[in-house]
Amino acid sequence: MNSLLFTNIVINKLVYNCKGPALTASSGTYVNQQWPTDPKLPHGAWEFHQHLIPHSPRKPLRLWLEVGDRDLLNPNDMRDNLHDWVLANENMARVLAAKGYHYQFLFARNAGHTDRAVKQQTLSEALEYLWQGYPISTARN
């Protein structure tokens, strides 16, 4: 599954109708990749950690997020500060923490976009984390 499609699944579960308890995302595309621009979401997927998730009720989810420090090495030619994969994933982790979500955020050094070696080394741990102690409630601990 490609990163953009997986990101859409994550976002749909976080903001809209949550149908499942656990998600994993590698190099989540929480950046502004939309075209044409939607005036209701002018910053594209950046809106999710900027506005939508902070202003939506918390869902009964557990998430595992991973990003590599060399993810796409985007020099941000557009100069809008909405195309940095590493920063977007860090922002998503901050928003999830602030909302009280059950989540793990893995920052992989010397790793690129959806890095195969990182996934091979962490998949079993991610799956164990995601499915432990279900179901979970939306109440904060």
N, C-alpha and C positions, 0 to 999 in steps of 0.2 A: 504494500500500500504506500503510495507516495506521501510525502510529508504534508503537503497542502491538504489533501483529502483527510488525513488523520487529524490535522489541526481542526478542520471543520467539524469532525465528529466530536472532538474534545469540546469545542466551543458550543456546539449544539447541546451537549449534555450539561454544560455549566450554566448557560444562560437561558436555554429554552426548556424543552420537555426532557427531563432526565429519565431514561429508561433502563439504565444499568448502573451497577455500583462501582466499577473500577475501570480506569483508563491508563494507558501508557502512551507517551509521546516522545519521540526522538527528534530533536531539532525542530520544535514546533514553529510553524510559520505564523507568528503573532505579529506580523509586520504589515505595512501598507502595500499590498500587492493587487489591489482591486483596479479594474479598468473595465468599463468607464467608472468614474467616481460616482458614488451614491451620496447625495447631499445629506441623507439621514445618518450616514456613517462616513464622514469626510476623511477619516484617518484609516479606513479599511479595518483589517484585523487588529491594528494597534488599539482600536476603540475597546476591545474586549478587556484588556488589563487597565486601560486608561479610564473607561467610564462604565461599560456594561456590567462586568462582573462585580465591581464595587457597589453598584446600585441594584443588584439582583439578589433575591433571597438565596441563602446557602442551600445547596443540594446534598443529598446523602451519597457522596462520592468519595472515593479514595483515588489519588492520582500519583503517577510516577512520571516525572519530567526529566529529560536529559538534554544537555546542549554541550557542544565542544567549544573550546576557546578559539578554535580557528574555523568556526562555522561560517562558511561561504566567504569569509574575509571580505565582506562588502565594504568598499571605501565610501559608500553613501554618496554617490555622484549626484544624487538629487538634492542633497543638502537640506532635507526636511526633517532629519533625525527620526524617521519612522521606518527605516529599512535595516536596522541592526539586529540580526538574529539573536546574538548573545544577550544584548540589553533587553530585547523583547522577552526572552525566556526568563531572565532575572526578574523583570517586572512582573511577569506572570506568577513566579514563585512568591514575590512580595504580596501580591494581591490575594493569592490563595491563603497565605499565612494570616493576613489581616482579617479575612473572612472566616478563619477558623477551620479551613478544610484539612482533611487528613491527606497529606501529600509528602512526597520525597522529591528533592531536586538534586540531580547529579550534575556537577560541573566537571566535565572531563578535560584534562589537560592534554595538549598535543593531539587533539581530535578534531575532525572536520564534520561536515554536514552528514547527519545520520550515519555516523562512523560505525562500520561493521564490527571492528574489533571491540568497541565499547559495548555494542549490543550483545555480542557473543559472551562477553565477560559479565554482564549485569542482568541478562534476561531472567535467569532463574531467581535471583534475588528480587527483581522487580515483581515477578509473578507471586512469589511468597508474600511480599509486602502487600500487594494489591488485594489478595484474597484472604488475608488473616482476619479473623474475628468478625465476619459478616453475619448479619446485616449491621450497619451502623446507623445511628440516628442523626438528625440535623441539629440536635442540641449540642451546645458547646461543652467541652469537658471542663 
